[in-house]
Amino acid sequence: MARFASSPDVTEQPIPKHVWKVAALSGMASYLDAALIVSIAVNLAIYRDSYDMGVWMAGAISAIVTGCIAVGSLVGGRLADMFGRRRVYNWDIFCYTIGAIVITLAPNDIVLFIGVLVAGLAAGADLPTSLAVVSDAAPAHGRARVVSFTQVMWTAGIVVVIFMSYLLSDTGMTGARIITGHLCVASFLTWQLRSRLKLAEGPSDAELAEEAAALEAPRGIDLKTLLNRAALLPMAATFAYYVTWGIGANTFGQFGTYLLVTVSGASQSLATGINLAFLPVALVLTFVFVRIADTPLRDRLFYVFTVIQIAAFCIASLTAGALTGMLIFFVLYQISYPFAGEANYKVWSQLTLPPDTRGTTQGLTYALARGVFAGVAFVTPALMEHSASLLLWSITLCMALSAVAGVYVIRVLVRRAPDPAAAPADLGVARA
């Protein structure tokens, strides 16, 4: 059976206010992750000029953001399952604050590099941990809505930073410090609120045993539990979807403006304006996804919008990045990815992965995928210069493969997964 109730009133069942509070505080991991990546991207030219930065240091700082998030996801997810999700949930956001402060106050490129290293590792560690915490806290009938809300926060992080960079585009290093300074304030306030968060009491031993039997998966966190079918198959399938979809999304996230300027012939202001104009549309549609995330529409709309998304990339490829083709691409892409993108990966992971290893398994898929994204980003400028058409068709192929992986997750894994129990706020984690 699919993972939603057959009743048409399923979306009307209320989700307690304290669960939405957990969702908002957990969603800050996605907000700060996206905001960090975009902040470094929009400020890089300013850093290069202000610090007299060499080309290799500029490249290293760009690459280290994604690389550190990958490593942090791998280590943080595992630490959360071993030592308690709540404990890691609090400390990784504190470490992010330290890293953001170092970035903001950095007097030279070496200190900046250290700050990016610390913030990137902390941001990566917080991603799988926060998703596991919010999934554990959510009631069964609203789990997909609550988990997908973190994607709203991710989109908001991009919107806020790009809007700030647009307003502060003529202020140089002062503007760059204001943009990263807002990350210091946001992460510090999140840490304060998380430390006061009270999660629900856990179930009795009998209830834990009953849930474990229903899920047919061991409750331990030994790494060998990842090799059984209950964990390995959904982990591999959700990774296949995320990595193939993410290659395209990450490439356009990092190099969309660059492509519009160098290939499409747009001015810098026009390229920035195109991105800024379409992002609010994606934010609104992500809210729509949250609304339907616990209903059959979630997966039905995936079929529709993954086709639209592939069509968008085909148009960009057929026109070889011409400005008219790219404008059509951006319209179709921004309306499709909220329903066929990272939000689906987050929801499917929480529905199909064993609860006691969610931090480790999702941390592993995040880490491997982000590592691939970092490698692709390293060669993208050179490939774009060699042949924009080849780059675009390669990304289109990846999007088609992601559609195949997504259909498999829906048709096989989601249908096989047992009905989610109303899990406690934190399985095996120290109580508030």
N, C-alpha and C positions, 0 to 999 in steps of 0.2 A: 504494500500500500504506500501511496505517497505520503509525505510528511506534513499533512495538514488535515484538519478535521473536515468531514464532509458537509458539515452544517454551513449554510451561507452566512451565519452570524458570527463565524469565527473571528473576524476582524473587529467585531464589536465588543468582544470580551476585554474588559479593562486590564491594563497593565499597571501594577502598583506604582505610585510616585517614586518610591525609593529605588525601584528597578530602573526607572528612567534617569535617576540621579547617577546610578552606577554606570548606565550606558553613556551619559554625557562625560563623566570623568574618565571612562575607559576610551571613549571616542577621542579624547584629547591626545592619545597616543598616535592616532591616525592624523590628526590635525598637525601635531608637532613634527611628525615624520615628513608629511608633504611640505609643510612650511619651511623646514630646514633645507630640504633639497632645492626648493625654488628660491629661497633666500640666497643660498650660495651661488646659484645660477645667475640671478639678476644682479648680484653684487660683484661677480667675478672680475668684470672689466675695471670696476672701481678699485678693487683690491690690487689688481695687477699694476695699475698706475700709481696708487698711493704707496705701495710697498716696493715698487720697482721690481716686481716679481718676474722671474724667468718663465719661459714657456713651459718648462718641465714641471716647475712648482705649481703653475696654474693647472696643468693637466692632473697633477697628483692630488691637488685639493678637490678637483671635480670628481675624480675617480674614488677618492677615499670616502666620500659621503655614502655612495651606494655600497661600496665594499664593507664599510664598518656596520652599516645597517644589516647587511647579510650576516656578518659574523655575530653581531649582537642578537639577531633573531635566533640563530642556532644555539648560542650559549644561554641566552635569557630564557627561552622556552624550556630548556632542560633544567636550568636552575629552579624555575618556578615549580616544575613537577617534583623536584627533589626536596626543596627546602620550604615550599609553601608559596602559593601564588600571591597571597596578600603581602607577604614580606617583600618579594621581588617587585610587586606592583607599586609599592611605596618607594623603594630605594632607587629603582631605575629612573623614575621621573626626577628625583633629587639630583642624580648624577647628570641628567640632561640639563638641569638648571645651571650646574657648575660649568658644563661645556659651553652653554649659550653665553654665560657671562664672560668666559675667556674669549670667545669669538668677538663679542661686542667691544671689549676693551683691548683687544690685541694690538700691540704697538708695531708688530712686524709679521712677516709671513710665517715664520717658524712658530710663533705663539698661536697664530691663526690656525695653522695645521694641527697643533695639539688640541685646540678647542673643538675643531671639526671632528677629530678622532674621538674625543670623549663623548660629544653630543651624538655622533653617529652610532657608536656602540650602544649608548643608553636608549636611543630611539628605536634601534633594532630590537633590543631586549624587551622593550615595552609593548611591541606590537602583538606577538603571540600571547604574552602574559595577560594583557588587557582583554583580548578576545576571549580567552579561557575564563577569566573572571566574570565578564558580562554574560557569557553563555551559561555559566553555572548559576548566576543570579536570576536569570530570566525564567518565567513560568513557561511550561511546555507550549501553551497555545500562542505565546508571543515571542518565542525565542528568535525566530527569523527576523521579525521587525526590530527587535532590540539590537541584534548583531549587525543588521544592515544599517542601522542608524550611525554606526561608526564610519560608514562610507560618506555620509553627509558631512561629517566632521573633516574627513580627508579632503573632500572637494572644497570645503570652506577654507581650509588652510591654503590651498592654491589661490583661491579668489582673493583672500585678504592680502596675501603677500604681493600678488601682481597689482592689485589696486594701490597698495602703499607705494610700490616701486614706481607706478605711473605718476602718483602725486608728488613723489620725492625725486623724480628723475633728474632735476637740476641742482640738487643739494650735495652731490658728491659723497664724501665719506661720512658726513653728518647723517645723510639719509640712510646710508648703509647701516650705520650704528643704530638708528631708530628702528629699522626693520628687524634686525636681529635682537635688539633690546626688547621688542615686544614678545619675543620667544622666551626671554628670561622671566618677564612678568607672568606670562601665561603658564609656564611650567611651574614656577614657584607657587602660584595660587592653586594649581592643580595638586601639587604635592601637599599643600596645607589641607585641602579639602579631602583628599584621599586618606590622609592620616587620621581624619576624624570619621571616616566612613564606617558605619556599622552594618555588617553583613549578617544575614540570617543564620541562626544556629543550624548546625548540620544534623543529618538524620541519625537514627540509632544504628547500632551494628547490624541489627536484623534488616533494617531498611537498606543499608548499604549492600548486604549480601543479596537481597532480593533484586536490587537494581543491577548488580553485577551478573547475576544469573540471567536476567532478562536480556542484557546486552551481549551475553555469551563471550565476554572478554575479561581477562584477568584484571584485577584492580591494582596490581603492583605497578611500579614505575621502572622496573628493570628494563634495560635497553632491548633485551631479547623479546619483550612483549611487542616491539615494533615489527618483528619478523613474522608475526602470525597474520593470517588472512584478514582478520577483523581490522587491523591497523594498516597493514601494508598496501592492500588494494585501494582503499579510499585515499590514502596518502599519495600513492603514485598517480591516481586518476586526477585528483585535484591539483597536484603539481603540474601534470601535463597540461591541464587547462590554463592554469595561472601563468606558466612560463611562456606558452605560445601566445596567449592574449597579451601578456605584459610586454613582450618584445616590441609589439606595435605601439602600445600605449606609452611605454617608457620612452621610446624613440621620439614620438611626437611631443611628449611632455618636455623632454630636454632640448630637442632640436627643431620643434615646430616653427618657432620664430626664425631660427637660423635658415631653415629650408625655404620659408617664404621670402626671405631677403635674398639668399644666394641663388636659389633655383627659380622661384616664381617671379622675381624682380620687384617685389613689394618694397616700399620704404620701411625703415625701422619703426616709424610711428604707426604706419598702416598695419604692419605685422603684429605689433603689440596690441593695437586696437582690435584686430580680429580676434585674438585670443581672449581679450578682456570682454568683448561683446558676447561671446558664446558661452563663457564659463557660468554666468548666472543661470542660463537655460539648463545646463547640466545639473546645477545645484538644486533647482526646483524639481527636475525630473527624478533626482535621487530621493527627494522627499516622497515622491509618488511611489517609488520602488519600496520604500519603507512601509508605506500604507498597505501594499498588496503582498508583502514578503511572506506572510503566513497563509496565503491562499493559493489555489491552483493557478491563478493568473501569473504568479511569479515565474513558473517554469514554462507556461504556455507563451508568455511574452518573450521569453528567452529565444524560442524558436524564431519568432518574427524579427526581433531586433538583431539577432546575430546575423541573419541574412542581410538586413539593411546595413549592418556594419561592414560586412564583406563587400557589399556593393559600393560603399563609400571608398574603401581602399582600392577597389578595381577602377573607379573613376579617377582617383588620384594617379594611379599607375598608367592608365590608358592615355591620360593627358600629360604624362611625364612631368607632373608638378607644375603645370601652367596655372596662372593665378585663378582663372575662372574655374578650372577643375578643382583647385584647392579650396575655393570658397564653397563649392557644392560639397566637397569632402567634409569640411568642418561642420556644416549644417547637419549632415547625416550622421557624422560620428558623435557629435555632442548630444543628439537625441537618442542614440542607440546604446552608448556604453553604460548609462545608468541601469539598463535592463539586461545587458549582456557584457558584464565586465567584472571588476574586482569584487563588487558587492556579492555577486553570485558565488564566487570562490569562498568568501568569508562564510556565507550562510551554509553552503554545501559542506564545508569543512566541519562546522559545528554540528551538523546533522548526521554526518556519516562516520566521523572519527570517534573512537572510544573516549569517554569523558575523562578518564584518569590520565590519559597521555596526550590530551589536546595541546598542551603547551609545548611538549617535545615535538610532536608530529607536525604541528603547524609551524613551529619555529624552524624545523628542518626544511619544509617546503618553501617558506619565506626565504631562508638563507640561500638555498640552492638557486631559486629563481632570481633573487637580487644579484647573486654572483654572475649569473648569465647576463642579466641586464647590464651590469658593469662592463663585462667583456664586449657586448654588442655596442655599448656607448663609446668604447675606446676606438672602435674601427669605423663608426658611423660617419664622421666627417670625411675620412679618406674615401669610403665607399660612395658617399654622396658626390664627392668631386669626380670620382671615376665614372659613375653612372647613376644618376638619380633614379632612372627607370628601373635599373636592377635592384636598387635598394627598396623601392616602393613595391615591386612585385614580390620580393622576398618577404616583406612584411605582410602582404596580402596572403601569401601562402601560409604564414604563421597564423593569421586570423582564421583561415579556413580550417586549419588543424585544431585550433581552439574550439571551433564550433563542433567538430567531431567529438572531442573530449568532453565538452559540455553535455552533448546529447547522451553520451555513455553514462555520465554521472546521474543524469535525470532518469533515464530509462532503466538503469540497472541498480546503481548504488542507493539512490534516494528511495527507490521502491523497496529495496531489501532491508533498509535500516529499520530497526524496531522503533515503535513510538517513543519519543523522548520523554523520560520521566521529568517531573518538576524538580529539577536538581537543586541542591542546596547552594548557598551563595559561594561556597568554596570547598571543593572536595578535598578533605584531608589537609586543610590549611588552618593555621592558627586563627582563632576567632577574634572578632573585634573586642 
